[in-house]
Amino acid sequence: MAYGSWVGIITATAIAVTISDAKHFKSARQFAAFLGLVPRQFSTGGKERLGRISKQGNQYFRRLLIVGATSMLRHFRHKSGKEADWMRELLTRRSPRVV
């Protein structure tokens, strides 16, 4: 299993069924906005301010991604290597839900 492949078959199938053509999104940020994973933007006078994550997208996808990320955190806590060290370093600075 590759370390970056925490999107499992259930998540991949749900995304494939819902989004028939990924070309509808110009960028990964637009796809993240569809899922409700990007911060709200408050822009004025050319100054961009980012707020909290809006959570206005698809709740089912967000839940699947959170479950996958949580399982990877549990996996990395007992492993060694470059990625595991990076993950543990993040966990010392932030809570598991933020990581």
GROMACS elastic network, one bead per residue, 0.5 to 0.9 nm:
[ bonds ]
;  ai    aj funct       b0    kb
    1     4     6  0.85166   500
    1     5     6  0.71020   500
    1     6     6  0.87808   500
    2     5     6  0.54968   500
    2     6     6  0.81826   500
    3     6     6  0.71088   500
    3    72     6  0.82349   500
    3    83     6  0.77944   500
    4     7     6  0.82828   500
    5     8     6  0.72814   500
    6    65     6  0.83659   500
    6    68     6  0.56215   500
    6    69     6  0.67126   500
    6    71     6  0.81499   500
    6    72     6  0.66710   500
    7    10     6  0.79959   500
    7    11     6  0.58686   500
    7    12     6  0.63780   500
    7    64     6  0.83583   500
    7    65     6  0.69976   500
    7    68     6  0.62633   500
    7    69     6  0.83590   500
    8    11     6  0.54494   500
    8    12     6  0.61029   500
    8    13     6  0.84916   500
    8    64     6  0.89234   500
    8    68     6  0.72740   500
    9    12     6  0.50540   500
    9    13     6  0.58704   500
    9    14     6  0.84319   500
   10    13     6  0.51826   500
   10    14     6  0.61241   500
   10    15     6  0.86500   500
   10    64     6  0.80507   500
   11    14     6  0.51275   500
   11    15     6  0.62022   500
   11    16     6  0.85584   500
   11    61     6  0.71086   500
   11    64     6  0.60269   500
   11    65     6  0.72714   500
   11    68     6  0.85965   500
   12    15     6  0.52141   500
   12    16     6  0.60672   500
   12    17     6  0.86040   500
   13    16     6  0.50307   500
   13    17     6  0.60829   500
   13    18     6  0.85669   500
   14    17     6  0.52785   500
   14    18     6  0.62143   500
   14    19     6  0.84854   500
   14    60     6  0.89269   500
   14    61     6  0.76280   500
   15    18     6  0.52236   500
   15    19     6  0.57868   500
   15    20     6  0.83957   500
   15    61     6  0.76260   500
   16    19     6  0.53484   500
   16    20     6  0.60678   500
   16    21     6  0.83535   500
   16    22     6  0.89322   500
   17    20     6  0.63029   500
   19    22     6  0.64396   500
   19    24     6  0.86042   500
   21    24     6  0.62331   500
   21    25     6  0.86607   500
   22    25     6  0.59780   500
   22    26     6  0.86714   500
   22    31     6  0.85410   500
   23    26     6  0.67520   500
   23    27     6  0.89040   500
   24    31     6  0.88708   500
   25    28     6  0.72520   500
   25    29     6  0.84777   500
   25    30     6  0.57433   500
   25    31     6  0.59492   500
   25    34     6  0.89469   500
   26    29     6  0.82355   500
   26    30     6  0.65206   500
   26    31     6  0.81541   500
   27    30     6  0.53428   500
   27    31     6  0.66717   500
   27    32     6  0.88020   500
   28    31     6  0.50179   500
   28    32     6  0.61350   500
   28    33     6  0.85409   500
   29    33     6  0.60676   500
   29    34     6  0.85673   500
   29    37     6  0.87182   500
   29    38     6  0.73292   500
   30    34     6  0.62188   500
   30    35     6  0.87097   500
   30    38     6  0.87110   500
   31    35     6  0.64486   500
   31    36     6  0.86601   500
   31    37     6  0.87953   500
   32    35     6  0.50262   500
   32    36     6  0.61250   500
   32    37     6  0.51491   500
   32    38     6  0.60529   500
   32    57     6  0.87224   500
   33    37     6  0.56414   500
   33    38     6  0.53702   500
   33    39     6  0.83769   500
   33    54     6  0.87706   500
   33    55     6  0.89973   500
   33    56     6  0.85219   500
   33    57     6  0.70066   500
   34    37     6  0.77045   500
   34    38     6  0.88137   500
   34    56     6  0.83079   500
   34    57     6  0.54429   500
   34    58     6  0.71848   500
   35    38     6  0.82790   500
   35    55     6  0.78213   500
   35    56     6  0.76537   500
   35    58     6  0.51530   500
   35    59     6  0.75654   500
   35    61     6  0.66341   500
   35    62     6  0.65812   500
   36    39     6  0.82771   500
   36    53     6  0.71473   500
   36    54     6  0.60160   500
   36    56     6  0.50350   500
   36    58     6  0.65825   500
   36    59     6  0.80105   500
   36    62     6  0.76236   500
   37    53     6  0.59293   500
   37    54     6  0.70040   500
   37    55     6  0.63851   500
   37    56     6  0.83862   500
   37    57     6  0.75753   500
   37    62     6  0.77298   500
   38    41     6  0.88407   500
   38    52     6  0.80467   500
   38    53     6  0.53439   500
   38    54     6  0.67741   500
   38    55     6  0.81547   500
   39    50     6  0.57617   500
   39    51     6  0.53484   500
   39    54     6  0.58366   500
   39    55     6  0.86940   500
   40    49     6  0.84139   500
   40    50     6  0.57489   500
   40    51     6  0.50252   500
   40    52     6  0.60151   500
   40    53     6  0.60724   500
   40    54     6  0.57253   500
   41    48     6  0.69583   500
   41    49     6  0.58313   500
   41    51     6  0.61431   500
   41    52     6  0.87537   500
   42    47     6  0.85213   500
   42    48     6  0.62457   500
   42    49     6  0.50299   500
   42    50     6  0.61168   500
   42    51     6  0.71941   500
   43    46     6  0.66367   500
   43    47     6  0.56433   500
   43    49     6  0.57373   500
   43    50     6  0.81819   500
   44    47     6  0.55108   500
   44    48     6  0.67356   500
   44    49     6  0.83822   500
   45    48     6  0.83113   500
   50    53     6  0.88164   500
   51    54     6  0.82353   500
   52    55     6  0.88983   500
   53    56     6  0.85756   500
   54    57     6  0.79930   500
   55    58     6  0.80024   500
   55    59     6  0.75534   500
   55    62     6  0.84419   500
   56    59     6  0.77985   500
   57    60     6  0.89938   500
   57    61     6  0.84808   500
   57    62     6  0.81147   500
   58    61     6  0.56258   500
   58    62     6  0.65393   500
   58    63     6  0.88787   500
   59    62     6  0.51506   500
   59    63     6  0.61683   500
   59    64     6  0.87011   500
   60    63     6  0.51496   500
   60    64     6  0.62829   500
   60    65     6  0.87308   500
   61    64     6  0.50713   500
   61    65     6  0.61719   500
   61    66     6  0.85650   500
   62    65     6  0.51415   500
   62    66     6  0.61181   500
   62    67     6  0.86287   500
   63    66     6  0.51009   500
   63    67     6  0.61841   500
   63    68     6  0.86240   500
   64    67     6  0.51951   500
   64    68     6  0.62376   500
   64    69     6  0.86600   500
   65    68     6  0.50656   500
   65    69     6  0.60903   500
   65    70     6  0.85077   500
   66    69     6  0.50842   500
   66    70     6  0.60003   500
   66    71     6  0.85356   500
   66    97     6  0.83339   500
   67    70     6  0.51361   500
   67    71     6  0.62175   500
   67    72     6  0.87305   500
   68    71     6  0.52015   500
   68    72     6  0.63481   500
   68    73     6  0.87768   500
   69    72     6  0.50964   500
   69    73     6  0.62867   500
   69    74     6  0.87833   500
   69    97     6  0.89735   500
   69    99     6  0.86400   500
   70    73     6  0.50758   500
   70    74     6  0.63984   500
   70    75     6  0.86495   500
   70    96     6  0.78017   500
   70    97     6  0.78564   500
   71    74     6  0.51359   500
   71    75     6  0.61773   500
   71    76     6  0.87322   500
   72    76     6  0.60813   500
   72    77     6  0.86179   500
   73    76     6  0.52108   500
   73    77     6  0.62820   500
   73    84     6  0.89227   500
   73    87     6  0.75335   500
   73    88     6  0.87662   500
   73    96     6  0.77074   500
   73    99     6  0.85365   500
   74    77     6  0.54121   500
   74    78     6  0.73691   500
   75    78     6  0.61237   500
   75    79     6  0.69008   500
   75    84     6  0.88129   500
   76    79     6  0.50971   500
   76    80     6  0.75994   500
   76    83     6  0.78857   500
   76    84     6  0.51100   500
   76    85     6  0.83766   500
   76    87     6  0.69866   500
   76    88     6  0.77542   500
   77    80     6  0.82729   500
   77    84     6  0.69000   500
   77    85     6  0.88375   500
   77    87     6  0.79540   500
   77    88     6  0.68425   500
   78    84     6  0.82176   500
   79    84     6  0.60541   500
   79    85     6  0.85886   500
   80    83     6  0.78821   500
   80    84     6  0.55229   500
   80    85     6  0.67575   500
   81    84     6  0.53013   500
   81    85     6  0.60790   500
   81    86     6  0.86043   500
   82    85     6  0.52412   500
   82    86     6  0.62604   500
   82    87     6  0.87126   500
   83    86     6  0.50767   500
   83    87     6  0.61714   500
   83    88     6  0.86658   500
   84    87     6  0.50221   500
   84    88     6  0.61450   500
   84    89     6  0.85310   500
   85    88     6  0.51424   500
   85    89     6  0.61188   500
   85    90     6  0.86586   500
   86    89     6  0.51107   500
   86    90     6  0.63374   500
   86    91     6  0.87438   500
   87    90     6  0.51175   500
   87    91     6  0.62658   500
   87    92     6  0.88533   500
   87    99     6  0.81784   500
   88    92     6  0.63838   500
   88    93     6  0.89637   500
   89    92     6  0.52802   500
   89    93     6  0.68352   500
   89    94     6  0.89346   500
   90    93     6  0.53258   500
   90    94     6  0.60589   500
   90    95     6  0.84502   500
   90    96     6  0.87106   500
   90    99     6  0.66366   500
   91    94     6  0.51873   500
   91    95     6  0.61048   500
   91    96     6  0.62168   500
   91    98     6  0.88751   500
   91    99     6  0.66842   500
   92    95     6  0.77530   500
   94    97     6  0.81910   500
   94    98     6  0.62196   500
   94    99     6  0.62850   500
   95    98     6  0.53876   500
   95    99     6  0.63095   500
   96    99     6  0.50623   500
